[in-house]
Amino acid sequence: FYYFISLGIGVIMAIVMVWALWKVRHEPDPLGLTKEIKATTLQLITILVIWFVFNALDPGDLQARGIFMYWLLVVPALCIPITRMLRPAFQSIKKSHKEDPVSGIQALQQILSSDIGRQLFKAHMVNELSIENYYFWREATEWRDAFEIQSELDRLQRFRFIYNTFLASESLLRINISSNVFGSILKVVNGEKALTSGIFDHAIRSVFALMAFDSLTRFRETDLYQIQYLGSNGYRASGVDI
């Protein structure tokens, strides 16, 4: 009875994972998740095959005599693919605890201060399908810094451009910010609140922190950073101390 239940669960898990791989076969995979799922699926199928063979052959008639049930091997064996799936998450959490908030912010500022660093980081953000964060940070920061020298009309037009491009529900480059921050910006759009130079400040800090502690961590593991940035004049000029 337990044999058929365990076998059924294992087969269903394998089918679901194979189906998921088939569905995303043509999708971009900047984080390498498809590779991890493939490896996990292969391990799961291997475990099921070995288990099936042992049940069919029953060497020494251990299972027939009730001495040992082979399905008991499945539970510890499944820890291998499960651990493989959870390892990236634990590594990310471990890195985030070790990361100095100040150094993360400063490191990204130094990278973006050079032309080569800025271009390579943008290329990485494109690969990660998160380039909207960089463009919002750039546009909102430039708008804020030029707030006092813009005419009232230009100031309002550019504000609406930023809102429609990065914040409106139908925008193609919509960023992810908290509801409170979005609500404050929306009040300006609806005329319920005065437009000030600091209207995007919370959103800018939130997006920059996301790039500094999430995107930058993965950027440092790529060839764009390891080979092209570290070997560039822009890196040496920025004075980054790794």
C-alpha positions, 0 to 999 in steps of 0.5 A: 500500500505504502509502495503505491502511494509513495510511487504515485507521489514521486511520479506526480512530482516528476511529471509536474517538474517535466511539464514545468520545464516544457512550458518554460523551454523558450523563456529567458532564464537569467537566474539559471532556474531552469538548469536547477529544475532540470538537475533536480528532476533528473535526481528525482527520476534517478531515485524513483528508478533505483527504488523501482528496481529494488522493489522489483528484485527485492534482493535477499527477500528483505521486503518480502520477509518484512525485514526492510521496506525499500520505500523508507529509502525514498525519504532521505533520498528526496532530501538531495533534490529538495536541498538543491532547490532550497540552496540558492535561497539559503545562499542569498539569505546568507549573503544578505546578512553578511552584506554591509548596507553602506558598502552595498550602496557605495559599491553601486554608486562607484560602479555607476560613476564610471561609463563602463560600469554603468553600461555593464550594469545596464546590460546585466539588468537587461539580462535579468529583465529588470532594466526598468529599475535602473531607468526609473532611478535615472529618470526620477533622480535627474528630474529631482535634481533639475526640479528648481531650474525647470519651468512649471510646465516642463516639471509637470510634463516630465513628472507625468512621463515618469509616472506613466512610464514606470508607475501607472498600472498599464505601463510596460516598465512598471516598477515594484514599490510599496502601496504607501509610496505609490499612494502618495505619488498618486495623490499628486497625479490626482491633484490632491497633493502639491508637486514637490521635488521629493515626491519620488524620494522614497521610491528612488531609495527603495529601487536603488536599495533593490539594485544594490543588494539584489541585482548587484550581488548577482552582477558581481558573479557574472563575466560582465563584472569579473572580466570586463569591469574589473579589467577596465580602466573605469574600475581602476579609476573608480577606486573600488576596493574589493 
